């Protein structure tokens, strides 16, 4: 659900990147990266999505 939500926000141009999402929702970027990695995902900066 988290990955889908992040990709939705990025795809629909609500936010330009993952850092903006983290700032908006008051989540440390490092914590978000750890959470995504624990589920086998990572933010792909060049593609601007989580895979």
N, C-alpha and C positions, 0 to 999 in steps of 0.2 A: 504494500500500500504506500509506503514511504517513497519508494522509487517512482512509482506511477505519479504520485502527487508532485514530486520535484520535477519530473520531466514535463508534466502538464504545465506547471508554472513557467518553465523555461520555454517550452514550445509556443505557448500563447503569449509570449513576450511580456508577461507580468514582471519578470525580473530578467536582467541581462546575464547573470551568472549565479553560481551556487553561493558565493560570498554574500550577495545581496539578499538571498533567501535567508541565510543564516542570520544576518544582521536584523532583518525584519522580524524574525521569530525568536530573536535573542538566544541563539544557539551558537556555541563556539564551533568554528569551522573544523577544528581538530576532532571534536566530539562527533560531528556529523560524518567526517571521513572514517572514524573508527566504527561508527554504527553501520555505515554502508559496507565497509570491508568485512564486518562480522557476518554479513549476509551474502558475501561474494560479489559485491558491487563496488564501483568506483566512479567518481566524477570524471568525465572525459572532456577536458577543457577545449580541445580543438573542435569537438563535435557539439559541445555545450549540452551534454546530456549525461545521465547516469546509466551505465551498462554493467 
